[in-house]
């Protein structure tokens, strides 16, 4: 009977950055548990491929290009989700960017603005929009995909780390303010994971060997290994969990 608490049958789940990597893996995992999916990313073609995978296994999926750094596109996307499904029960703020790799003192204002727009302003606006719908429906679950970079300095990835630290604080603030309307807000903080963002870290031997020194399990994660935390936080099994930041990092932060 307890296993039923992990089922998401009929729930409407919005996943941003759902065309690849962690977002794609989470979307497929949510669909396997019975959720109806709405996927957002900047490139429609990539989204369509994920949507087709979900539909082939009997799932429902709306796929729509949306740049989460642009408020007008967020509104159009959320309106379409409500028009299609009538609700939003789960929001996974996964979309992120990291356009600059180098000393933070040399970072441009353009890189700063782009990173904050996508990594922090976007999740903030998506959370506002989804939470207002959840309040009308009696509750929901919001999951922010942050990073272990939120908790310690990351040389050469300074702006990215700033946004992920901001996301942790935003998670806790929304969790406190929305608790009484039955909306849970939590974060997942992955460690080094095999995604498009991290491929340069994994494929550059010197960087990768240095990273492994900090990871007790001595390997990176695959996107599928982040899914379990998302399924837990999305489900009724986590009904008393809000304001938490779950690290999935192979022991890096221990």
C-alpha positions as CSV (number, residue, x, y, z in Angstrom):
1,X,0.0,0.0,0.0
2,X,2.8,2.4,0.8
3,X,4.2,2.1,-2.7
4,X,0.9,3.7,-4.0
5,X,2.1,7.0,-2.4
6,X,4.8,7.2,-5.1
7,X,2.2,7.0,-7.9
8,X,1.3,10.2,-9.8
9,X,-1.6,9.1,-11.8
10,X,-3.5,12.0,-13.4
11,X,-1.2,14.6,-11.9
12,X,0.0,17.4,-14.3
13,X,3.8,17.9,-14.2
14,X,5.6,20.8,-15.8
15,X,9.3,20.3,-16.4
16,X,11.5,23.0,-17.8
17,X,14.7,22.2,-19.6
18,X,13.0,19.0,-20.5
19,X,14.6,18.3,-23.8
20,X,17.8,16.6,-22.5
21,X,19.9,15.6,-19.5
22,X,18.4,15.7,-16.0
23,X,15.2,17.3,-17.2
24,X,14.5,14.6,-19.8
25,X,15.3,11.9,-17.3
26,X,13.0,13.4,-14.7
27,X,10.2,13.9,-17.3
28,X,10.3,10.3,-18.4
29,X,10.4,9.1,-14.7
30,X,7.3,11.2,-13.8
31,X,5.5,9.9,-16.9
32,X,6.3,6.3,-15.9
33,X,4.6,7.0,-12.5
34,X,1.4,8.2,-14.3
35,X,1.9,11.9,-14.5
36,X,0.7,13.9,-17.6
37,X,3.7,16.0,-18.8
38,X,4.2,19.5,-20.1
39,X,7.7,20.1,-21.3
40,X,9.4,23.4,-21.9
41,X,12.8,24.2,-23.5
42,X,14.1,26.6,-26.0
43,X,14.2,24.2,-29.0
44,X,11.0,22.6,-30.2
45,X,12.6,19.9,-32.2
46,X,14.4,18.4,-29.2
47,X,11.3,18.6,-27.1
48,X,9.3,16.8,-29.7
49,X,11.7,13.8,-29.5
50,X,11.2,13.5,-25.7
51,X,7.4,13.9,-26.1
52,X,7.4,11.1,-28.6
53,X,9.3,8.8,-26.3
54,X,6.7,9.4,-23.6
55,X,3.7,8.9,-25.9
56,X,5.1,5.7,-27.2
57,X,4.8,4.2,-23.7
58,X,1.2,5.4,-23.3
59,X,1.9,8.7,-21.6
60,X,0.5,12.1,-22.3
61,X,2.8,15.0,-23.1
62,X,2.5,18.6,-24.2
63,X,5.8,19.9,-25.6
64,X,6.2,23.7,-26.2
65,X,9.2,25.9,-26.8
66,X,9.6,28.4,-24.0
67,X,12.6,30.5,-22.9
68,X,12.2,30.7,-19.2
69,X,14.2,33.9,-19.1
70,X,11.3,35.7,-20.9
71,X,8.2,36.4,-18.8
72,X,5.9,36.7,-21.9
73,X,6.9,33.2,-23.0
74,X,6.3,31.8,-19.5
75,X,2.8,33.2,-19.5
76,X,1.9,31.8,-22.9
77,X,3.3,28.4,-21.9
78,X,1.5,28.1,-18.5
79,X,-1.7,29.3,-20.1
80,X,-1.4,26.5,-22.7
81,X,-0.8,23.9,-20.0
82,X,-3.9,25.0,-18.1
83,X,-5.9,25.0,-21.4
84,X,-4.7,21.5,-22.2
85,X,-4.8,19.8,-18.8
86,X,-6.8,22.2,-16.5
87,X,-4.2,22.2,-13.8
88,X,-0.6,22.2,-12.6
89,X,0.2,19.8,-9.8
90,X,4.0,19.5,-10.0
91,X,6.6,22.0,-11.3
92,X,10.2,21.0,-11.9
93,X,12.4,24.0,-12.4
94,X,15.3,22.4,-14.2
95,X,16.2,24.8,-17.1
96,X,19.6,26.3,-16.6
97,X,22.5,27.9,-18.5
98,X,26.2,28.5,-17.9
99,X,27.5,30.6,-20.8
100,X,30.7,31.6,-19.1
101,X,33.5,29.4,-17.8
102,X,36.4,31.5,-16.4
103,X,37.5,33.8,-13.6
104,X,34.5,35.7,-12.3
105,X,36.4,38.9,-12.2
106,X,36.6,38.8,-16.0
107,X,32.9,37.9,-16.5
108,X,30.9,40.2,-18.7
109,X,27.6,41.9,-17.7
110,X,26.0,40.0,-20.6
111,X,27.0,36.7,-19.1
112,X,25.8,37.8,-15.7
113,X,22.4,38.9,-17.0
114,X,21.9,35.8,-19.2
115,X,22.7,33.4,-16.4
116,X,20.5,35.1,-13.8
117,X,17.6,35.4,-16.2
118,X,17.5,31.7,-17.0
119,X,18.8,30.2,-13.7
120,X,17.0,32.4,-11.2
121,X,14.5,34.8,-12.6
122,X,13.0,32.0,-14.7
123,X,12.4,29.6,-11.8
124,X,11.1,32.5,-9.7
125,X,8.5,33.5,-12.4
126,X,7.6,29.9,-13.1
127,X,7.1,29.2,-9.4
128,X,4.8,32.3,-9.0
129,X,2.7,31.2,-12.0
130,X,2.4,27.6,-11.0
131,X,1.8,28.3,-7.3
132,X,-1.1,30.5,-8.1
133,X,-2.7,27.6,-10.0
134,X,-1.8,25.1,-7.3
135,X,-3.5,27.3,-4.6
136,X,-6.7,27.1,-6.5
137,X,-6.5,23.3,-6.7
138,X,-5.6,22.8,-3.1
139,X,-1.8,22.2,-3.2
140,X,1.1,20.9,-5.2
141,X,4.8,20.2,-5.3
142,X,7.6,22.5,-6.7
143,X,11.0,21.0,-7.2
144,X,14.0,23.2,-8.0
145,X,17.1,21.6,-9.6
146,X,20.0,23.5,-8.0
147,X,23.5,22.1,-7.5
148,X,26.1,21.3,-4.9
149,X,27.7,24.5,-6.3
150,X,25.2,26.3,-4.2
151,X,27.0,25.4,-1.0
152,X,30.7,26.0,-1.9
153,X,32.7,28.2,-4.3
154,X,33.2,26.8,-7.8
155,X,36.3,28.5,-9.4
156,X,35.6,29.3,-13.1
157,X,31.9,28.8,-12.6
158,X,31.2,31.7,-10.2
159,X,28.1,33.2,-11.7
160,X,26.5,29.8,-12.1
161,X,27.2,29.1,-8.4
162,X,25.7,32.4,-7.4
163,X,22.4,31.5,-9.2
164,X,22.3,28.1,-7.6
165,X,22.8,29.5,-4.2
166,X,20.1,32.0,-4.8
167,X,17.8,29.1,-5.9
168,X,18.4,27.4,-2.5
169,X,17.4,30.5,-0.6
170,X,14.4,31.0,-2.9
171,X,13.3,27.4,-2.3
172,X,13.3,27.9,1.4
173,X,11.5,31.2,1.2
174,X,8.7,29.9,-1.0
175,X,8.5,26.8,1.2
176,X,7.8,28.8,4.3
177,X,5.3,31.2,2.6
178,X,3.4,28.5,0.8
179,X,3.3,25.8,3.5
180,X,-0.2,26.8,4.8
181,X,-1.7,26.4,1.3
182,X,-0.3,22.9,1.0
183,X,2.3,23.6,-1.6
184,X,5.6,21.9,-0.9
185,X,8.8,23.5,-2.3
186,X,12.1,21.6,-2.3
187,X,15.4,21.4,-4.2
188,X,17.6,18.7,-5.6
189,X,21.3,19.5,-5.6
190,X,23.1,17.2,-8.0
191,X,26.9,16.7,-8.0
192,X,28.9,16.1,-11.1
193,X,26.5,14.6,-13.6
194,X,26.9,13.5,-17.2
195,X,25.1,16.3,-19.0
196,X,25.8,18.7,-21.9
197,X,26.8,21.3,-19.3
198,X,29.4,19.1,-17.6
199,X,30.9,17.3,-20.6
200,X,33.9,19.6,-20.7
201,X,34.6,18.7,-17.0
202,X,34.2,15.0,-17.6
203,X,36.1,14.8,-20.9
204,X,39.1,17.0,-19.7
205,X,41.2,14.4,-17.9
206,X,43.0,16.9,-15.6
207,X,39.7,18.5,-14.5
208,X,37.9,15.2,-14.1
209,X,40.7,13.6,-12.1
210,X,40.7,16.6,-9.8
211,X,36.9,16.4,-9.4
212,X,37.1,12.7,-8.5
213,X,39.3,13.5,-5.6
214,X,36.3,15.2,-4.0
215,X,33.8,12.5,-4.7
216,X,33.9,9.5,-2.4
217,X,32.3,7.1,-4.9
218,X,34.9,8.1,-7.4
219,X,32.6,8.6,-10.4
220,X,30.1,11.0,-11.9
221,X,26.4,10.5,-11.9
222,X,24.1,9.7,-14.8
223,X,20.9,11.8,-15.2
224,X,18.8,8.7,-14.4
225,X,20.4,8.7,-10.9
226,X,18.8,12.1,-10.1
227,X,15.3,10.9,-10.9
228,X,14.6,9.0,-7.7
229,X,14.9,12.2,-5.6
230,X,12.5,14.0,-8.0
231,X,9.9,11.2,-7.8
232,X,10.0,11.2,-4.1
233,X,9.6,15.0,-3.8
234,X,6.8,15.0,-6.3
235,X,4.8,12.3,-4.6
236,X,2.7,11.9,-1.5
237,X,5.5,9.9,0.0
238,X,7.1,13.4,0.7
239,X,3.9,14.9,2.2
240,X,5.9,16.2,5.2
241,X,8.9,17.4,3.3
242,X,9.2,21.1,2.4
243,X,12.1,23.5,2.4
244,X,14.6,20.6,2.0
245,X,17.6,20.5,-0.3
246,X,18.5,17.0,-1.1
247,X,22.1,16.4,-2.4
248,X,22.6,13.7,-4.9
249,X,26.4,13.9,-5.2
250,X,28.1,10.6,-4.5
251,X,29.1,11.9,-1.0
252,X,30.8,15.1,-2.3
253,X,29.3,17.3,0.4
254,X,30.0,14.9,3.3
